[in-house]
Amino acid sequence: MKQFKSIAFLAMMVIGSVITFAQDIAHIDTQAVLEAMPAYKKAEADLETMGKGHQTKIATMEAEYKTFMESVQKQLAGKSPEESQKIITTNKYQEKDQELQQKFQAYRQAAQEEMVAKEKALFDPIEKRVNDAISAAATKKGIKYVLPAGVTIYKNGGYDLFNDVKKELGL
């Protein structure tokens, strides 16, 4: 009988600590919080606008290159290989071709670097603000661990910090 009481007491302690531990854990869908923020939506729109501007410029450069190549092909049409080589050398078509390709590659690289820098400048402060709000909401609720909702394999209840974080952010 004494062993039964000891086992029962131990079981209650384990169950109690598990329940207490479960109250220290919350989950949150940070992507849903981000998408609820007007600043995030504006940052996405700004980045998309910049991307479309770069796409337009790249399309213009591609059209310029295509026009150049069509012009060269018209001049070389029906010419013998020797005549074609002479025209290519005289008009410096190979140099112009390389110049256009280098200009295109340089612009693409610069555009990509600008997009990465802009994305970082726009989204890092927003993500920091969300992380700070998660920390503040968790602290107010006495929560020690916050798991991303997408990582949680199984949850039966648990505390969802979503509304608390939205409140912290003033949304």
C-alpha positions in Angstrom: 0.0 0.0 0.0 2.9 2.3 0.9 4.4 1.6 -2.6 1.1 2.4 -4.3 1.0 5.8 -2.5 4.6 6.5 -3.5 3.9 5.5 -7.2 0.7 7.6 -7.2 2.5 10.6 -5.7 5.3 10.3 -8.3 2.8 10.0 -11.1 1.0 13.1 -9.9 4.2 15.0 -9.8 5.2 14.0 -13.3 1.7 14.9 -14.7 1.7 18.1 -12.8 5.1 19.1 -14.1 4.1 18.2 -17.7 0.9 20.3 -17.3 2.9 23.2 -15.9 5.5 22.9 -18.7 2.8 22.9 -21.3 1.5 26.2 -19.9 5.0 27.6 -20.6 4.8 26.8 -24.3 2.9 28.8 -27.0 2.8 28.7 -30.7 2.5 31.4 -33.4 2.2 31.7 -37.1 4.6 34.6 -37.7 3.8 34.7 -41.4 0.2 35.4 -40.6 1.3 38.2 -38.2 3.5 39.7 -41.0 0.7 39.5 -43.5 -1.6 41.3 -41.1 0.8 44.2 -40.9 0.2 47.2 -43.2 3.9 47.9 -43.2 4.7 44.5 -44.5 2.1 44.8 -47.3 3.6 48.2 -48.3 7.1 46.8 -48.2 6.0 43.9 -50.5 4.4 46.4 -52.9 7.5 48.7 -52.9 9.8 45.7 -53.6 7.4 44.5 -56.4 7.4 47.9 -58.0 11.2 48.1 -57.9 11.3 44.6 -59.5 8.9 45.5 -62.3 11.1 48.6 -63.0 14.1 46.4 -63.4 12.2 43.9 -65.5 11.2 46.7 -67.8 14.7 48.0 -68.2 16.0 44.5 -68.8 13.3 43.9 -71.5 14.4 47.2 -73.1 18.0 46.1 -73.1 17.1 42.7 -74.6 15.1 44.5 -77.4 18.1 46.7 -78.1 20.3 43.7 -78.4 17.8 41.9 -80.6 17.5 44.9 -82.9 21.3 45.1 -83.2 21.5 41.4 -84.1 18.7 41.7 -86.7 20.5 44.7 -88.2 23.8 42.8 -88.5 22.0 39.7 -90.0 20.4 42.0 -92.7 23.8 43.5 -93.6 25.4 40.0 -93.8 22.5 38.4 -95.7 23.7 36.9 -99.0 27.3 37.8 -98.5 30.2 35.4 -98.8 32.1 34.4 -95.7 35.0 36.7 -96.7 32.7 39.7 -97.3 30.9 39.0 -94.0 34.1 38.9 -92.1 35.2 42.1 -93.7 31.9 43.8 -92.7 32.1 42.5 -89.2 35.7 43.7 -88.7 35.1 47.1 -90.4 31.9 47.9 -88.3 33.4 46.4 -85.1 30.3 44.2 -84.6 32.0 41.8 -82.3 33.1 44.6 -80.0 29.6 46.1 -80.0 28.1 42.6 -79.3 30.4 42.1 -76.3 29.7 45.7 -75.1 26.0 45.1 -75.2 26.3 41.8 -73.4 28.5 43.2 -70.7 26.2 46.1 -70.2 23.3 43.7 -69.9 25.1 41.5 -67.4 26.3 44.4 -65.3 22.8 45.8 -65.1 21.3 42.5 -64.1 23.9 42.0 -61.4 23.4 45.6 -60.1 19.6 45.2 -60.1 19.8 41.9 -58.2 22.1 43.5 -55.6 19.8 46.5 -55.3 16.8 44.2 -54.8 18.5 42.2 -52.1 19.6 45.3 -50.3 16.2 46.9 -50.6 14.5 43.7 -49.3 16.8 43.6 -46.3 16.2 47.3 -45.6 12.5 47.0 -45.8 11.9 43.7 -44.1 14.5 43.5 -41.3 12.9 46.3 -39.2 9.5 44.7 -39.7 10.7 41.3 -38.6 12.5 42.8 -35.6 9.3 44.6 -34.6 7.4 41.3 -34.8 10.0 39.4 -32.8 10.0 42.1 -30.2 6.2 41.9 -30.0 6.3 38.1 -29.7 8.8 38.5 -26.8 6.7 41.1 -25.1 3.5 39.1 -25.5 5.1 36.0 -24.2 6.6 37.8 -21.2 3.2 39.3 -20.3 1.6 35.8 -20.5 4.5 34.1 -18.6 5.3 31.9 -21.5 8.9 30.6 -21.7 8.9 29.0 -25.1 7.3 30.1 -28.3 7.3 27.7 -31.3 6.6 28.6 -34.9 3.2 27.2 -35.8 4.7 25.5 -38.9 7.2 23.5 -36.8 4.7 22.1 -34.4 3.8 18.6 -35.5 0.9 18.1 -33.1 -0.9 20.5 -30.9 -3.9 19.9 -28.8 -4.8 23.3 -27.4 -1.7 25.1 -26.3 -1.6 28.9 -26.3 -1.7 30.7 -29.6 0.1 34.1 -29.2 -1.3 35.5 -32.5 -3.9 37.8 -31.0 -1.6 38.9 -28.2 1.1 39.8 -30.8 -1.4 41.7 -33.0 -2.4 43.6 -29.9 1.2 44.4 -29.1 1.7 45.6 -32.6 -1.4 47.7 -32.5 -3.2 45.8 -35.3 
